[in-house]
Amino acid sequence: MAENPFLNLSTLPFHLPPFDRIKDADYLPAFEEAMRAELDEVAAITSNPKEPDFENTIVALERSGQYLKRVSTTFSNLNECNTNDEMQQIDREMSPKLAAHEDEILLDAALFARVDSVYKRRAGLKLDSESQQLLERYYIRFARAGAELSAQGKARLKTLNTQISTLTTQFKQNVLKATKEGAVVVDSADQLDGLSNGQIGAAASAATARGLSGKWLITLQNTTSQPALAQLKNRALRERLYRASIERATSGAADNAPVIAQLVKLRAERAALLGYPNHATYRLADESAGTPAAVAGILDRIAPVALARAKADAAEMQKLADADVAATHGQPFTLEAWDWPYYAEQLSKARYDFDQAQIAPYFELNRVLQDGVFYAAHELYGLTFKERKSLPVYQPDVRVFDVFDADGKQLGLFLADYFARDNKGGGAWMNSYVRQSKLFNFKPVVANHLNIPKPQPGQAVLLTFDEVTTLFHEFGHAVHGMLSNVRYPTLSGTAVPRDFVEFPSQYNEMWARDPKVVAHFARHYRTGEPMPSALLEKVLAAQNFDQGYTTTEYLAAAMLDQAWHQLSAADTPAANDVSTFEAAALRKSGIDYGPVPPRYHSAYFSHIFSGGYAASYYAYLWSEVLARDTGAWFNSRGGLTRANGDVLRAKVLSRGRSEDPEKLFEDFYGGPPKIEPLLEYRGLAEAH
């Protein structure tokens, strides 16, 4: 253990993990020793002969477990973005152990008695608002974890938590395996007609990396719809790609149906044990929404508008498809889910007179990052970024940036990991290696992850506008973490409810379509010439296009999530009925429409079955209401200005959960949120 890199705080700047020193063999002994150390720290709190108070109980708990946090944070982050067989085995072994370890602390009757004692005397403690919030979070955490259950109830809860932890790990690993195995092998470049030379080259490189020289490989993204569907002219290949996507983890060794059936049942049983009718009610009680009825209220309000817009667009796309058939003397067909992205691109071109091939040369990754994402952060908050190549990274493509505040002092570190890999989870996300806190004098170390196909050496990384938007979205999370300025790590940065955590990220998307920002980064990757103003105007005008599809696919997934988690244990389906239940739930939602599938089918819906968004996938839309209200607030006050950015920073982005999130928003916005800016932003206001 003396040589274990997790034993002590990293001596690298801002305690960046020493990636170059970490070996897979370090994790298990570090986990075991760190868990033992935390139990010793907790025992010291429990056995303290002094009367429980805020410092010797709540702050002492906040200080405990730092060793374990170092190990688990680094392991979980790297296991998501740079995993291997050994790490996945460690994950399978440690997940139930970590669940049991957490239960040992949260179900400790003597420890909860101390927390409860302090909580009951909170009115007379004269705590500042942040300390008051910390006390409330600890009390709620213990109570929701089952601290008040009987001994028999606690025993059953421990069993459930261990089983649930094991199943979520299994689900995650099944999706990773099935996504890799589901990649579509193409034998002839002719079939790839419609893709750019860079995309074809990336597909060739992906095939070569798997020993498939002379072929091309289209790897799968985490969503149902795949990016290449928008460009592939070969309808048969489009269908192959779509079916490969939706059939992931539905059969064979990686079949997730048994996992889902058991996981939903165990979650429902746990909720009942804790006094709730179902898992959704349990989860939402600690979110901003509060109840399933509140969630349904916003989803049901938008669904008819979105579906009507989608059907209207589908009718126009069908005309384009019919015209193609007539021109080629082909076989007539009805628009299907694998056709939608392709004909949406054609319809967009017809309406706005441009296509992806025209705009891609103006969206080169590094320029978008430096002159778009970083530029907006500088204009709003005074931040500057300087790449630092001397620090160790876990993968050669990862970039590290020093982040400086407006006063020139270093704020923290930002890691950028943008390229797809077979050993990397799908989608895009942000995580923290070090959370800001004044208690430990820690500054933030945060990372962004995307899954952009890596081109062949020497080729430029050209983005779609969706990828540009995702870059801004994830950086919104990063800013939330970097600008945090609180005392306690439990309340730091993105440690807020799921239906609030997406607010800063979705708000930050607005700068991806702000004319001033787009003009700053949209330059041709070869010549440096700015995007012609006429083309720029078309790009911006097209941003509300296809929102019927985008909103409908999201709502279908959010409603599916609610359907799964509003079940009681007695009503959960068996493994062979999982697909039947999903189909029935989508029909019941009123948003089941063949050409627009849910953004995720259950078998690969990682957000809810392994990613912490169970019963909370609605959070993206709930948060987007706040985000678009914030956009309207900015636009009414001059847009991209330092003065506006400083207000948002001071009242929201720096505050973490040091105050109730609803209050933070209303103090910033000047009142409760309104849905109208969201409808306008998505181009649905007129239909509404």
Summary of the structure (lengths in Angstrom):
residues: 688
radius of gyration: 25.1
end to end distance: 62.6
largest distance: 87.6
contacts: 2333
relative contact order: 0.11
helix: 60%
strand: 7%
